[in-house]
C-alpha cells in the first residue's frame, strides 16, 4: 500500500512536468503577427541582400548580418500638413516575459514620410545564430497608429556562449539527478 | 523527503535556465517563447520529484544486514 502511494504522486508530478514541457514548446510565441494602420515602409539590408517590408510575416524570420548598412523608407500614407503635427513611436523587442523598448522617437513635423541610410555594427556580446527575435515598430501621427512586427535572426553561430550554456545544462542536470540520492541514514 | 530537496530546487532551476538558454542560442526556440520561462519552473518541479522519489543510493547504516546467528 505504501509503495503504491509512494509511486503514484511521483508519476503524476512527472506527467505534469512533461505536459508543461510539451505545451511550452507547442505554444505560439508570446506575440502574434500584427499589422495595424495605413503605414508602408521597407528596409533593405545591403550586404545581406534582403528587403523587409510591412508585409513581412512574423513567422518567417529575416536573417541579417552582424554588420550592415540599411536603406530605409516609410510613409504614414497621409498627406503632408501645413503646420507641424506631433508624432511619436518606438521599437520594441518581445521577451519571454514582457517587452523591451530600446528606442523611441517623437516630435513635431509637417512630413509624413521619411527615408535614409543607417549603418550598424552589432556589439560582440550579441549572440549570433540564435532563435528569431520579434521586433515591433510603432508610429503614431495624425490620429493614426501604425504597428508592424517582424522577426530577425543574426547570421552566425553561438560560439563559446552556446558551448557554455550546453555545458551548464549538462552540469546542472547531473546536480538535479543527484538530488535523488538518499540522505544518510534513510532507507 | 528522502532525497535532497534544496539541491533539487537549486540545481533544477539552474538546469532549466541553462537548458532554456541553450535552446535559444542554438535557434531551437525564439526569444519570445514561453518555454524560456517555463523550463526553469519545470526544472524546479523535476528537482523536487527527484528529491521526493530518491531512487539512488542508500545508507550503509540501514542496508539490509545479513542475519547473524549468534551461537
gemmi code that builds the backbone of each chain (N, CA, C; Angstrom):
import gemmi

chains = {
    "A": [
        ("UNK", (0.851, -1.215, 0.000), (0.000, 0.000, 0.000), (0.882, 1.259, 0.000)),
        ("UNK", (1.863, 1.259, 0.910), (2.746, 2.425, 0.988), (3.524, 2.589, -0.308)),
        ("UNK", (3.976, 1.461, -0.882), (4.778, 1.552, -2.102), (3.915, 2.063, -3.256)),
        ("UNK", (2.638, 1.699, -3.288), (1.755, 2.164, -4.360), (1.547, 3.675, -4.250)),
        ("UNK", (1.269, 4.158, -3.032), (1.059, 5.595, -2.838), (2.345, 6.358, -3.102)),
        ("UNK", (3.478, 5.756, -2.773), (4.760, 6.422, -2.973), (5.022, 6.609, -4.458)),
        ("UNK", (4.680, 5.637, -5.254), (4.965, 5.714, -6.688), (4.024, 6.659, -7.430)),
        ("UNK", (2.754, 6.720, -7.044), (1.770, 7.464, -7.836), (2.011, 8.964, -7.820)),
        ("UNK", (2.241, 9.631, -6.679), (2.478, 11.095, -6.712), (3.687, 11.453, -7.571)),
        ("UNK", (4.753, 10.669, -7.495), (5.931, 10.970, -8.318), (5.588, 10.818, -9.791)),
        ("UNK", (4.815, 9.789, -10.137), (4.421, 9.582, -11.524), (3.553, 10.733, -11.992)),
        ("UNK", (2.586, 11.149, -11.154), (1.715, 12.251, -11.529), (2.512, 13.545, -11.702)),
        ("UNK", (3.455, 13.800, -10.792), (4.266, 15.015, -10.916), (5.110, 14.959, -12.181)),
        ("UNK", (5.644, 13.796, -12.516), (6.448, 13.665, -13.731), (5.592, 13.881, -14.968)),
        ("UNK", (4.392, 13.323, -14.970), (3.493, 13.513, -16.114), (3.124, 14.987, -16.246)),
        ("UNK", (2.854, 15.640, -15.099), (2.505, 17.063, -15.131), (3.653, 17.877, -15.706)),
        ("UNK", (4.873, 17.574, -15.276), (6.034, 18.302, -15.783), (6.197, 18.062, -17.285)),
        ("UNK", (5.945, 16.825, -17.733), (6.067, 16.516, -19.161), (5.025, 17.277, -19.971)),
        ("UNK", (3.791, 17.353, -19.455), (2.738, 18.089, -20.151), (3.110, 19.568, -20.255)),
        ("UNK", (3.639, 20.119, -19.161), (4.044, 21.527, -19.166), (5.132, 21.763, -20.212)),
        ("UNK", (6.092, 20.833, -20.302), (7.169, 20.999, -21.264), (6.653, 20.920, -22.694)),
        ("UNK", (5.801, 19.948, -22.984), (5.267, 19.804, -24.341), (4.456, 21.044, -24.711)),
        ("UNK", (3.640, 21.517, -23.765), (2.810, 22.707, -24.040), (3.680, 23.920, -24.282)),
        ("UNK", (4.770, 24.060, -23.530), (5.602, 25.241, -23.676), (6.263, 25.286, -25.035)),
        ("UNK", (6.582, 24.122, -25.624), (7.184, 24.121, -26.940), (6.138, 24.263, -28.033)),
        ("UNK", (4.944, 23.755, -27.780), (3.894, 23.811, -28.794), (3.194, 25.151, -28.811)),
        ("UNK", (3.274, 25.902, -27.720), (2.561, 27.162, -27.642), (3.172, 28.172, -28.599)),
        ("UNK", (2.355, 29.037, -29.196), (2.895, 30.054, -30.103), (3.702, 31.083, -29.325)),
        ("UNK", (4.513, 31.868, -30.024), (5.279, 32.907, -29.332), (4.346, 33.864, -28.582)),
        ("UNK", (4.914, 34.619, -27.666), (4.108, 35.473, -26.818), (3.326, 36.508, -27.630)),
        ("UNK", (3.838, 36.923, -28.806), (3.143, 37.934, -29.587), (2.885, 37.416, -30.986)),
        ("UNK", (1.640, 37.472, -31.431), (1.288, 37.016, -32.767), (1.616, 38.109, -33.767)),
        ("UNK", (1.544, 37.768, -35.037), (1.821, 38.737, -36.088), (0.802, 39.869, -36.035)),
        ("UNK", (1.235, 41.124, -36.138), (0.315, 42.260, -36.114), (0.635, 43.187, -37.270)),
        ("UNK", (-0.337, 43.797, -37.830), (-0.159, 44.856, -38.814), (-1.359, 45.783, -38.662)),
        ("UNK", (-1.111, 46.986, -38.245), (-2.195, 47.920, -37.965), (-1.885, 49.262, -38.604)),
        ("UNK", (-2.917, 49.911, -39.109), (-2.728, 51.236, -39.660), (-2.422, 51.203, -41.143)),
        ("UNK", (-2.306, 52.393, -41.743), (-2.089, 52.510, -43.181), (-0.662, 52.824, -43.565)),
        ("UNK", (0.281, 52.591, -42.676), (1.677, 52.905, -42.984), (2.269, 51.881, -43.942)),
        ("UNK", (3.232, 52.322, -44.717), (4.010, 51.428, -45.579), (5.482, 51.734, -45.354)),
        ("UNK", (6.300, 50.762, -45.659), (7.721, 51.004, -45.470), (8.547, 49.820, -45.890)),
        ("UNK", (9.845, 50.040, -45.980), (10.759, 48.950, -46.321), (12.130, 49.263, -45.758)),
        ("UNK", (12.888, 48.201, -45.533), (14.270, 48.338, -45.075), (15.098, 47.337, -45.859)),
        ("UNK", (16.071, 47.836, -46.581), (16.914, 46.963, -47.395), (18.279, 46.848, -46.750)),
        ("UNK", (18.621, 45.631, -46.334), (19.929, 45.350, -45.757), (20.862, 45.049, -46.932)),
        ("UNK", (21.772, 45.959, -47.210), (22.505, 45.914, -48.468), (23.476, 44.738, -48.555)),
        ("UNK", (24.263, 44.472, -47.527), (25.208, 43.352, -47.595), (24.478, 42.021, -47.550)),
        ("UNK", (23.445, 41.921, -46.717), (22.671, 40.688, -46.611), (21.783, 40.481, -47.828)),
        ("UNK", (21.598, 41.552, -48.596), (20.763, 41.486, -49.804), (19.357, 40.988, -49.471)),
        ("UNK", (18.759, 41.587, -48.471), (17.399, 41.215, -48.088), (16.600, 42.486, -47.814)),
        ("UNK", (15.346, 42.484, -48.224), (14.449, 43.629, -48.033), (13.268, 43.212, -47.170)),
        ("UNK", (13.009, 43.984, -46.155), (11.883, 43.731, -45.256), (10.847, 44.819, -45.467)),
        ("UNK", (9.591, 44.423, -45.648), (8.505, 45.392, -45.776), (7.492, 45.176, -44.659)),
        ("UNK", (6.466, 46.014, -44.635), (5.445, 45.891, -43.593), (4.636, 44.606, -43.776)),
        ("UNK", (4.764, 43.975, -44.929), (4.036, 42.738, -45.190), (4.808, 41.486, -44.761)),
        ("UNK", (6.010, 41.667, -44.251), (6.838, 40.525, -43.866), (6.155, 39.729, -42.761)),
        ("UNK", (5.851, 38.444, -42.980), (5.214, 37.649, -41.910), (6.168, 37.464, -40.727)),
        ("UNK", (5.615, 37.567, -39.536), (6.419, 37.377, -38.327), (6.948, 35.944, -38.254)),
        ("UNK", (6.170, 35.006, -38.781), (6.572, 33.594, -38.710), (7.749, 33.272, -39.631)),
        ("UNK", (8.128, 34.213, -40.487), (9.265, 33.995, -41.398), (10.396, 34.940, -40.996)),
        ("UNK", (11.320, 34.472, -40.151), (12.379, 35.362, -39.690), (13.319, 35.777, -40.814)),
        ("UNK", (13.814, 36.977, -40.693), (14.760, 37.536, -41.652), (16.158, 37.417, -41.060)),
        ("UNK", (17.082, 36.827, -41.811), (18.451, 36.677, -41.340), (19.274, 37.884, -41.767)),
        ("UNK", (19.876, 38.537, -40.799), (20.685, 39.716, -41.086), (22.125, 39.464, -40.658)),
        ("UNK", (23.025, 40.344, -41.116), (24.436, 40.212, -40.796), (24.783, 41.012, -39.546)),
        ("UNK", (25.852, 40.639, -38.855), (26.255, 41.411, -37.666), (26.614, 42.865, -38.003)),
        ("UNK", (26.967, 43.108, -39.241), (27.340, 44.466, -39.632), (26.778, 44.720, -41.027)),
        ("UNK", (26.096, 45.841, -41.177), (25.474, 46.099, -42.471), (25.052, 47.553, -42.564)),
        ("UNK", (24.594, 47.921, -43.759), (24.048, 49.255, -43.996), (22.610, 49.075, -44.469)),
        ("UNK", (21.704, 49.838, -43.883), (20.280, 49.672, -44.163), (19.751, 50.911, -44.871)),
        ("UNK", (19.120, 50.692, -46.025), (18.439, 51.779, -46.723), (16.954, 51.662, -46.395)),
        ("UNK", (16.413, 52.667, -45.732), (15.034, 52.572, -45.260), (14.173, 53.669, -45.853)),
        ("UNK", (12.890, 53.390, -45.905), (11.912, 54.388, -46.301), (10.583, 54.013, -45.673)),
        ("UNK", (9.791, 55.045, -45.354), (8.499, 54.785, -44.734), (7.551, 55.939, -44.942)),
        ("UNK", (6.252, 55.641, -44.887), (5.242, 56.669, -45.074), (4.002, 56.311, -44.269)),
        ("UNK", (3.360, 57.331, -43.706), (2.104, 57.092, -42.979), (0.928, 56.981, -43.929)),
        ("UNK", (1.125, 57.290, -45.189), (0.034, 57.237, -46.146), (-0.878, 58.449, -46.063)),
        ("UNK", (-0.488, 59.452, -45.297), (-1.303, 60.650, -45.139), (-0.651, 61.816, -45.877)),
        ("UNK", (-1.435, 62.821, -46.282), (-0.838, 63.991, -46.934), (-0.060, 64.831, -45.926)),
        ("UNK", (0.960, 65.522, -46.404), (1.731, 66.377, -45.520), (0.845, 67.536, -45.015)),
        ("UNK", (1.151, 67.974, -43.813), (0.342, 69.019, -43.198), (1.020, 70.382, -43.358)),
        ("UNK", (0.243, 71.414, -43.267), (0.812, 72.762, -43.361), (1.511, 73.163, -42.069)),
        ("UNK", (0.915, 72.748, -40.947), (1.504, 73.070, -39.648), (2.123, 71.807, -39.056)),
        ("UNK", (3.197, 71.972, -38.282), (3.817, 70.791, -37.667), (2.823, 70.025, -36.800)),
        ("UNK", (2.788, 68.729, -36.974), (1.909, 67.851, -36.186), (2.765, 66.929, -35.342)),
        ("UNK", (2.284, 66.615, -34.137), (3.089, 65.758, -33.265), (3.144, 64.314, -33.769)),
        ("UNK", (4.246, 63.679, -33.532), (4.387, 62.256, -33.845), (5.224, 61.612, -32.746)),
        ("UNK", (5.059, 60.316, -32.599), (5.851, 59.560, -31.627), (5.866, 58.095, -32.038)),
        ("UNK", (6.847, 57.389, -31.564), (6.937, 55.974, -31.900), (8.085, 55.318, -31.175)),
        ("UNK", (8.271, 54.054, -31.478), (9.362, 53.333, -30.839), (9.484, 51.935, -31.404)),
        ("UNK", (10.547, 51.271, -30.995), (10.797, 49.900, -31.434), (10.947, 49.042, -30.193)),
        ("UNK", (10.238, 47.916, -30.190), (10.180, 47.038, -29.023), (10.598, 45.629, -29.399)),
        ("UNK", (11.320, 44.980, -28.478), (11.703, 43.585, -28.667), (10.862, 42.730, -27.731)),
        ("UNK", (10.292, 41.649, -28.253), (9.485, 40.744, -27.427), (10.396, 39.818, -26.640)),
        ("UNK", (10.195, 39.780, -25.324), (10.968, 38.931, -24.429), (10.085, 37.796, -23.915)),
        ("UNK", (10.687, 36.797, -23.248), (9.856, 35.704, -22.707), (8.751, 36.209, -21.792)),
        ("UNK", (9.062, 37.248, -21.012), (8.053, 37.844, -20.144), (8.068, 39.341, -20.394)),
        ("UNK", (7.105, 39.819, -21.181), (7.017, 41.251, -21.423), (7.779, 41.689, -22.660)),
        ("UNK", (7.987, 43.005, -22.767), (8.678, 43.598, -23.911), (9.755, 44.556, -23.424)),
        ("UNK", (10.676, 44.891, -24.331), (11.722, 45.856, -24.026), (11.782, 46.875, -25.147)),
        ("UNK", (11.465, 48.141, -24.812), (11.531, 49.228, -25.790), (12.933, 49.806, -25.753)),
        ("UNK", (13.682, 49.619, -26.824), (15.076, 50.043, -26.799), (15.313, 51.320, -27.595)),
        ("UNK", (14.321, 51.820, -28.323), (14.474, 53.111, -28.988), (13.102, 53.763, -29.125)),
        ("UNK", (13.050, 55.045, -28.909), (11.812, 55.806, -29.084), (12.120, 57.075, -29.861)),
        ("UNK", (11.107, 57.634, -30.454), (11.259, 58.913, -31.154), (9.987, 59.729, -30.982)),
        ("UNK", (10.093, 61.008, -31.204), (8.923, 61.881, -31.063), (9.278, 63.292, -31.481)),
        ("UNK", (8.268, 64.106, -31.648), (8.467, 65.500, -32.038), (7.295, 66.015, -32.823)),
        ("UNK", (7.575, 67.009, -33.644), (6.544, 67.587, -34.499), (7.116, 67.768, -35.900)),
        ("UNK", (6.273, 67.533, -36.887), (6.747, 67.654, -38.265), (5.574, 67.822, -39.213)),
        ("UNK", (5.865, 68.436, -40.352), (4.848, 68.527, -41.417), (4.975, 67.327, -42.359)),
        ("UNK", (6.094, 66.625, -42.253), (6.345, 65.491, -43.150), (5.578, 64.257, -42.688)),
        ("UNK", (5.195, 63.445, -43.630), (4.512, 62.178, -43.322), (5.248, 60.993, -43.932)),
        ("UNK", (6.482, 61.236, -44.356), (7.300, 60.153, -44.893), (8.754, 60.435, -44.545)),
        ("UNK", (9.565, 59.401, -44.616), (10.983, 59.563, -44.308), (11.783, 58.506, -45.048)),
        ("UNK", (13.038, 58.791, -45.316), (13.923, 57.813, -45.929), (15.362, 58.165, -45.579)),
        ("UNK", (16.236, 57.204, -45.745), (17.634, 57.464, -45.419), (18.437, 56.188, -45.363)),
        ("UNK", (19.651, 56.305, -44.894), (20.555, 55.173, -44.719), (21.031, 55.111, -43.278)),
        ("UNK", (21.192, 53.886, -42.776), (21.655, 53.687, -41.401), (22.637, 52.525, -41.380)),
        ("UNK", (23.832, 52.766, -40.905), (24.835, 51.696, -40.795), (24.916, 51.249, -39.347)),
        ("UNK", (25.002, 49.946, -39.134), (25.078, 49.419, -37.771), (26.153, 48.347, -37.680)),
        ("UNK", (26.644, 48.168, -36.476), (27.570, 47.076, -36.151), (27.146, 46.528, -34.802)),
        ("UNK", (26.716, 45.297, -34.775), (26.268, 44.710, -33.521), (27.443, 44.487, -32.575)),
        ("UNK", (27.271, 44.790, -31.299), (28.357, 44.534, -30.334), (28.706, 43.045, -30.291)),
        ("UNK", (29.890, 42.745, -29.849), (30.359, 41.363, -29.805), (29.566, 40.477, -28.873)),
        ("UNK", (28.956, 41.093, -27.827), (28.247, 40.260, -26.862), (26.871, 39.825, -27.374)),
        ("UNK", (26.421, 40.393, -28.477), (25.141, 39.972, -29.051), (25.337, 38.612, -29.705)),
        ("UNK", (24.619, 37.589, -29.244), (24.854, 36.244, -29.782), (24.389, 36.103, -31.228)),
        ("UNK", (25.129, 35.312, -31.981), (24.766, 35.043, -33.371), (24.114, 33.675, -33.483)),
        ("UNK", (23.336, 33.473, -34.566), (22.774, 32.157, -34.844), (21.705, 31.717, -33.868)),
        ("UNK", (21.087, 32.653, -33.172), (20.087, 32.290, -32.165), (18.719, 32.108, -32.804)),
        ("UNK", (17.732, 31.831, -31.966), (16.361, 31.791, -32.432), (15.901, 33.193, -32.819)),
        ("UNK", (14.768, 33.290, -33.543), (14.292, 34.600, -34.005), (13.933, 35.531, -32.855)),
        ("UNK", (14.164, 36.808, -33.095), (13.798, 37.854, -32.147), (12.715, 38.702, -32.803)),
        ("UNK", (11.562, 38.794, -32.157), (10.441, 39.549, -32.720), (10.579, 41.020, -32.367)),
        ("UNK", (10.572, 41.852, -33.401), (10.731, 43.294, -33.236), (9.465, 43.977, -33.732)),
        ("UNK", (8.926, 44.872, -32.935), (7.696, 45.591, -33.279), (7.984, 47.088, -33.321)),
        ("UNK", (7.589, 47.714, -34.419), (7.752, 49.161, -34.568), (6.377, 49.822, -34.510)),
        ("UNK", (6.282, 50.880, -33.730), (5.026, 51.603, -33.564), (5.243, 53.062, -33.908)),
        ("UNK", (4.314, 53.635, -34.659), (4.411, 55.054, -35.019), (3.025, 55.662, -34.993)),
        ("UNK", (2.881, 56.763, -34.264), (1.597, 57.454, -34.153), (1.744, 58.869, -34.694)),
        ("UNK", (0.884, 59.215, -35.647), (0.936, 60.548, -36.239), (-0.390, 60.841, -36.919)),
        ("UNK", (-0.879, 62.066, -36.726), (-2.102, 62.468, -37.399), (-3.296, 61.610, -37.031)),
        ("UNK", (-3.387, 61.177, -35.782), (-4.518, 60.368, -35.349), (-4.445, 58.926, -35.789)),
        ("UNK", (-3.374, 58.529, -36.433), (-3.220, 57.146, -36.898), (-2.055, 56.496, -36.163)),
        ("UNK", (-2.291, 55.265, -35.732), (-1.224, 54.483, -35.107), (-0.915, 53.290, -35.986)),
        ("UNK", (0.322, 53.171, -36.363), (0.775, 52.042, -37.169), (1.621, 51.112, -36.315)),
        ("UNK", (1.355, 49.821, -36.444), (2.123, 48.806, -35.727), (2.550, 47.750, -36.727)),
        ("UNK", (3.838, 47.491, -36.778), (4.386, 46.492, -37.689), (5.357, 45.628, -36.918)),
        ("UNK", (5.286, 44.310, -37.137), (6.184, 43.386, -36.448), (6.900, 42.493, -37.443)),
        ("UNK", (8.123, 42.167, -37.148), (8.909, 41.248, -37.974), (9.888, 40.521, -37.063)),
        ("UNK", (10.354, 39.367, -37.505), (11.313, 38.580, -36.738), (12.659, 38.613, -37.423)),
        ("UNK", (13.695, 38.731, -36.605), (15.050, 38.783, -37.134), (15.934, 37.771, -36.410)),
        ("UNK", (16.937, 37.286, -37.143), (17.955, 36.426, -36.555), (19.287, 36.856, -37.149)),
        ("UNK", (20.329, 36.867, -36.317), (21.649, 37.288, -36.769), (22.416, 36.075, -37.285)),
        ("UNK", (22.983, 36.210, -38.450), (23.738, 35.094, -39.050), (24.973, 34.796, -38.219)),
        ("UNK", (25.281, 33.506, -38.115), (26.476, 33.114, -37.379), (26.185, 31.937, -36.481)),
        ("UNK", (27.080, 31.674, -35.559), (26.911, 30.570, -34.618), (27.085, 31.107, -33.205)),
        ("UNK", (26.489, 30.418, -32.214), (26.556, 30.918, -30.839), (27.970, 30.997, -30.279)),
        ("UNK", (28.887, 30.166, -30.781), (30.273, 30.207, -30.309), (30.416, 29.743, -28.871)),
        ("UNK", (31.391, 30.298, -28.132), (31.642, 29.857, -26.753), (30.440, 30.019, -25.837)),
        ("UNK", (29.605, 31.015, -26.135), (28.420, 31.224, -25.296), (27.492, 30.010, -25.355)),
        ("UNK", (27.308, 29.467, -26.551), (26.459, 28.291, -26.700), (27.061, 27.070, -26.044)),
        ("UNK", (28.378, 26.923, -26.198), (29.056, 25.786, -25.581), (28.939, 25.867, -24.060)),
        ("UNK", (29.111, 27.076, -23.529), (28.977, 27.261, -22.092), (27.578, 26.943, -21.600)),
        ("UNK", (26.578, 27.366, -22.346), (25.187, 27.090, -21.954), (24.913, 25.589, -21.974)),
        ("UNK", (25.417, 24.908, -22.992), (25.207, 23.459, -23.079), (25.925, 22.739, -21.940)),
        ("UNK", (27.135, 23.204, -21.622), (27.885, 22.588, -20.521), (27.164, 22.817, -19.196)),
        ("UNK", (26.639, 24.020, -19.001), (25.882, 24.299, -17.785), (24.639, 23.442, -17.687)),
        ("UNK", (24.000, 23.197, -18.818), (22.813, 22.339, -18.835), (23.159, 20.943, -18.355)),
        ("UNK", (24.270, 20.403, -18.895), (24.671, 19.052, -18.502), (25.067, 19.007, -17.041)),
        ("UNK", (25.794, 20.022, -16.584), (26.255, 20.053, -15.200), (25.085, 20.071, -14.226)),
        ("UNK", (24.133, 20.952, -14.466), (23.028, 21.072, -13.523), (21.997, 19.962, -13.699)),
        ("UNK", (21.998, 19.310, -14.866), (21.166, 18.109, -14.996), (21.688, 17.029, -14.068)),
        ("UNK", (23.029, 16.912, -14.017), (23.630, 15.954, -13.097), (23.313, 16.315, -11.656)),
        ("UNK", (23.357, 17.597, -11.340), (23.021, 18.036, -9.991), (21.580, 17.737, -9.627)),
        ("UNK", (20.686, 17.892, -10.584), (19.276, 17.610, -10.322), (19.063, 16.127, -10.083)),
        ("UNK", (19.736, 15.307, -10.879), (19.638, 13.861, -10.658), (20.243, 13.484, -9.318)),
        ("UNK", (21.299, 14.189, -8.920), (21.934, 13.892, -7.631), (21.006, 14.184, -6.472)),
        ("UNK", (20.023, 15.031, -6.678), (19.046, 15.296, -5.620), (18.267, 14.039, -5.276)),
        ("UNK", (18.342, 13.060, -6.153), (17.653, 11.797, -5.912), (18.457, 10.822, -5.083)),
        ("UNK", (19.636, 11.264, -4.603), (20.425, 10.418, -3.729), (19.819, 10.463, -2.331)),
        ("UNK", (19.625, 9.295, -1.775), (19.046, 9.240, -0.439), (20.001, 9.876, 0.570)),
        ("UNK", (19.412, 10.529, 1.571), (20.214, 11.095, 2.639), (20.793, 9.966, 3.490)),
        ("UNK", (21.870, 10.266, 4.153), (22.485, 9.266, 5.023), (21.524, 8.904, 6.143)),
        ("UNK", (21.412, 7.623, 6.349), (20.556, 7.160, 7.439), (19.126, 6.887, 7.009)),
        ("UNK", (18.856, 7.109, 5.707), (17.495, 6.882, 5.211), (17.485, 5.590, 4.425)),
        ("UNK", (16.503, 4.798, 4.634), (16.409, 3.521, 3.918), (15.924, 3.734, 2.491)),
    ],
    "B": [
        ("UNK", (11.437, 14.484, 3.058), (11.845, 13.843, 1.813), (13.087, 12.999, 2.045)),
        ("UNK", (13.142, 11.907, 1.340), (14.290, 11.020, 1.500), (15.507, 11.522, 0.754)),
        ("UNK", (15.300, 12.312, -0.276), (16.405, 12.815, -1.082), (16.873, 14.168, -0.593)),
        ("UNK", (17.374, 14.992, -1.511), (17.980, 16.280, -1.166), (17.197, 17.409, -1.849)),
        ("UNK", (16.170, 17.948, -1.166), (15.283, 18.926, -1.811), (15.961, 20.249, -2.146)),
        ("UNK", (16.855, 20.715, -1.297), (17.500, 22.001, -1.584), (18.361, 21.880, -2.837)),
        ("UNK", (19.114, 20.803, -2.926), (19.916, 20.556, -4.134), (19.000, 20.422, -5.343)),
        ("UNK", (17.877, 19.724, -5.151), (16.941, 19.542, -6.253), (16.381, 20.859, -6.767)),
        ("UNK", (15.984, 21.737, -5.854), (15.400, 23.024, -6.258), (16.446, 23.890, -6.960)),
        ("UNK", (17.619, 24.033, -6.343), (18.656, 24.905, -6.916), (19.183, 24.358, -8.244)),
        ("UNK", (19.538, 23.100, -8.253), (20.056, 22.507, -9.493), (18.977, 22.446, -10.559)),
        ("UNK", (17.762, 22.129, -10.149), (16.666, 22.051, -11.117), (16.398, 23.395, -11.773)),
        ("UNK", (16.408, 24.448, -10.958), (16.189, 25.792, -11.515), (17.317, 26.149, -12.492)),
        ("UNK", (18.546, 25.916, -12.093), (19.679, 26.246, -12.963), (19.692, 25.371, -14.210)),
        ("UNK", (19.307, 24.116, -14.054), (19.210, 23.227, -15.205), (18.205, 23.777, -16.211)),
        ("UNK", (17.029, 24.174, -15.732), (16.018, 24.733, -16.625), (16.481, 26.031, -17.273)),
        ("UNK", (17.179, 26.853, -16.482), (17.661, 28.139, -17.000), (18.687, 27.928, -18.120)),
        ("UNK", (19.656, 27.057, -17.863), (20.681, 26.797, -18.867), (20.095, 26.067, -20.082)),
        ("UNK", (19.144, 25.187, -19.845), (18.510, 24.495, -20.968), (17.765, 25.495, -21.849)),
        ("UNK", (17.062, 26.437, -21.227), (16.354, 27.462, -21.991), (17.337, 28.307, -22.802)),
        ("UNK", (18.444, 28.704, -22.163), (19.454, 29.496, -22.866), (20.045, 28.710, -24.034)),
        ("UNK", (20.301, 27.425, -23.825), (20.865, 26.592, -24.893), (19.900, 26.496, -26.067)),
        ("UNK", (18.630, 26.296, -25.769), (17.645, 26.174, -26.844), (17.547, 27.460, -27.650)),
        ("UNK", (17.597, 28.621, -26.982), (17.524, 29.888, -27.710), (18.810, 30.138, -28.499)),
        ("UNK", (19.951, 29.910, -27.867), (21.229, 30.218, -28.521), (21.445, 29.369, -29.775)),
        ("UNK", (20.916, 28.150, -29.795), (21.077, 27.290, -30.954), (19.885, 27.345, -31.897)),
        ("UNK", (19.032, 28.361, -31.700), (17.978, 28.622, -32.671), (16.791, 27.680, -32.625)),
        ("UNK", (16.634, 26.931, -31.527), (15.517, 25.985, -31.458), (14.207, 26.710, -31.168)),
        ("UNK", (14.257, 27.715, -30.293), (13.057, 28.471, -29.955), (13.345, 29.959, -30.114)),
        ("UNK", (12.315, 30.761, -30.405), (12.518, 32.211, -30.493), (12.658, 32.824, -29.110)),
        ("UNK", (13.089, 34.088, -29.076), (13.314, 34.767, -27.808), (12.018, 34.948, -27.027)),
        ("UNK", (10.904, 35.105, -27.726), (9.620, 35.350, -27.068), (8.918, 34.055, -26.653)),
        ("UNK", (9.563, 32.917, -26.806), (8.921, 31.644, -26.488), (8.662, 31.513, -24.993)),
        ("UNK", (7.497, 30.978, -24.657), (7.168, 30.779, -23.247), (8.010, 29.667, -22.634)),
        ("UNK", (8.630, 28.844, -23.485), (9.496, 27.778, -22.972), (10.657, 28.353, -22.161)),
        ("UNK", (11.062, 29.572, -22.451), (12.230, 30.144, -21.784), (11.970, 30.464, -20.322)),
        ("UNK", (10.709, 30.676, -19.951), (10.448, 30.887, -18.534), (9.775, 29.669, -17.894)),
        ("UNK", (9.242, 28.795, -18.713), (8.615, 27.589, -18.173), (9.665, 26.549, -17.796)),
        ("UNK", (10.743, 26.465, -18.556), (11.765, 25.455, -18.278), (12.385, 25.587, -16.892)),
        ("UNK", (12.739, 26.787, -16.411), (13.249, 26.864, -15.040), (12.238, 26.377, -14.005)),
        ("UNK", (10.971, 26.666, -14.205), (9.936, 26.192, -13.276), (9.820, 24.674, -13.357)),
        ("UNK", (9.847, 24.159, -14.580), (9.795, 22.701, -14.753), (11.020, 22.044, -14.125)),
        ("UNK", (12.162, 22.737, -14.192), (13.375, 22.212, -13.577), (13.231, 22.092, -12.067)),
        ("UNK", (12.597, 23.106, -11.450), (12.360, 23.051, -10.001), (11.456, 21.864, -9.669)),
        ("UNK", (10.406, 21.689, -10.454), (9.494, 20.560, -10.229), (10.233, 19.232, -10.376)),
        ("UNK", (11.073, 19.140, -11.404), (11.845, 17.932, -11.634), (12.770, 17.653, -10.448)),
        ("UNK", (13.415, 18.706, -9.943), (14.296, 18.538, -8.795), (13.547, 18.069, -7.561)),
        ("UNK", (12.365, 18.613, -7.350), (11.563, 18.204, -6.193), (11.095, 16.762, -6.332)),
        ("UNK", (10.759, 16.385, -7.563), (10.344, 14.998, -7.804), (11.499, 14.047, -7.505)),
        ("UNK", (12.703, 14.418, -7.958), (13.867, 13.568, -7.704), (14.134, 13.469, -6.201)),
        ("UNK", (14.019, 14.605, -5.495), (14.265, 14.593, -4.056), (13.212, 13.765, -3.325)),
        ("UNK", (12.007, 13.813, -3.788), (10.918, 13.061, -3.150), (11.046, 11.578, -3.462)),
        ("UNK", (11.374, 11.259, -4.714), (11.461, 9.856, -5.140), (12.712, 9.194, -4.583)),
        ("UNK", (13.882, 9.948, -4.696), (15.160, 9.464, -4.165), (15.437, 8.016, -4.587)),
        ("UNK", (15.582, 7.768, -5.886), (15.782, 6.392, -6.315), (17.209, 5.892, -6.202)),
        ("UNK", (18.150, 6.776, -5.877), (19.560, 6.396, -5.900), (20.115, 6.252, -4.493)),
        ("UNK", (21.120, 5.376, -4.404), (21.881, 5.244, -3.174), (21.075, 4.622, -2.068)),
        ("UNK", (21.648, 4.683, -0.876), (21.032, 4.112, 0.307), (22.058, 4.117, 1.394)),
        ("UNK", (21.624, 4.380, 2.616), (22.573, 4.480, 3.720), (23.145, 3.127, 4.041)),
        ("UNK", (24.483, 3.022, 4.132), (25.060, 1.727, 4.530), (24.661, 1.338, 5.930)),
        ("UNK", (24.223, 2.333, 6.756), (23.821, 2.015, 8.126), (22.516, 1.258, 8.170)),
        ("UNK", (21.670, 1.480, 7.134), (20.363, 0.825, 7.148), (20.245, -0.199, 6.041)),
        ("UNK", (21.367, -0.490, 5.373), (21.322, -1.511, 4.324), (20.969, -2.838, 4.972)),
        ("UNK", (20.285, -3.640, 4.187), (19.811, -4.913, 4.731), (20.978, -5.725, 5.264)),
        ("UNK", (20.989, -5.929, 6.496), (22.106, -6.673, 7.118), (21.771, -8.148, 7.117)),
        ("UNK", (22.777, -8.892, 6.858), (22.539, -10.345, 6.863), (22.262, -10.806, 8.270)),
        ("UNK", (21.355, -11.708, 8.358), (21.057, -12.246, 9.696), (22.305, -12.949, 10.219)),
        ("UNK", (22.583, -12.642, 11.439), (23.767, -13.267, 12.054), (23.297, -14.205, 13.141)),
        ("UNK", (23.718, -15.386, 13.002), (23.344, -16.355, 14.035), (24.367, -16.302, 15.144)),
        ("UNK", (23.907, -15.939, 16.277), (24.818, -15.906, 17.428), (24.714, -17.234, 18.134)),
        ("UNK", (25.735, -17.917, 18.027), (25.739, -19.230, 18.698), (26.219, -19.104, 20.138)),
    ],
}
model = gemmi.Model(1)
for chain_id, residues in chains.items():
    chain = gemmi.Chain(chain_id)
    for i, (resn, *xyz) in enumerate(residues, 1):
        res = gemmi.Residue()
        res.name, res.seqid = resn, gemmi.SeqId(i, " ")
        for name, pos in zip(("N", "CA", "C"), xyz):
            atom = gemmi.Atom()
            atom.name, atom.element = name, gemmi.Element(name[0])
            atom.pos, atom.b_iso = gemmi.Position(*pos), 0.0
            res.add_atom(atom)
        chain.add_residue(res)
    model.add_chain(chain)
structure = gemmi.Structure()
structure.add_model(model)
structure.setup_entities()
